[in-house]
Amino acid sequence: MSVSYLNSVTKQFEYYKSLGDKTISQLELHEIQKEFSKDSNSIAIIVKHIVGNMLSRWTNFLTEDGEKKWRHRDSEFVDTFKSKEELLTYWNKGWNCLFDAITPLKTEQLENIIYIRNQGHSITEAINRQLAHYSYHIGQLVFLGKLIKGNNWVSLSIPKGKSSSYNQEKFSKEKGRRHFTDDL
């Protein structure tokens, strides 16, 4: 179970990263920085927040609290990106930190306790917490991208009206154990 969990959760994180990657790739910097109303978050701000969280949570996560003293969360909600390349470099820095932290984990560590704001979590609980947090924000990011691009949006899932053909293709394959992201 534990080996399967670590493989599955890594694939889930990779999947959500790919949704962010595919959204950002469809947009220009001014679109990434678009805010729909006062106090709303642009894609740039969501990226900055996700990465700030990742760097805090996953840096030395086995030995230090996940809310680092050097993190300034409120500043994550101010867009300071000067280029799309700068944003992408930052985005990848966060994901690299996450993957560098979870890749070497061993199944026997999953019940070890780590802390986030002095609250103890098993490593499994901490991973699940962050997976839910990132998927929540990446859903926002994708939705904003779709709103911005309108009819020019390239779907990241099964397009409307294509469910039957998608299912037909899936059911044409033999039953087998595989992760849903294997075909993406």
Buried (B, 14 or more C-beta within 10 A) or exposed (E): EBEEBBEEBBBBBBBBBBBBBBBBEBBEBEBBBBBEEEEEBBBBBBBBBBBBBBBBBBBEBEEEBBBBEEBEEEEBBEBEBEEBEEBBEBBEEBBEBBBEBBEEBEEEBBEBEBBBEEEEBBBBBBBBBBBEBBBEBBEBBBEBBBEBBEEEBEEBEEEEEEEEEEEEEEEEEEEEEEBEEEEE
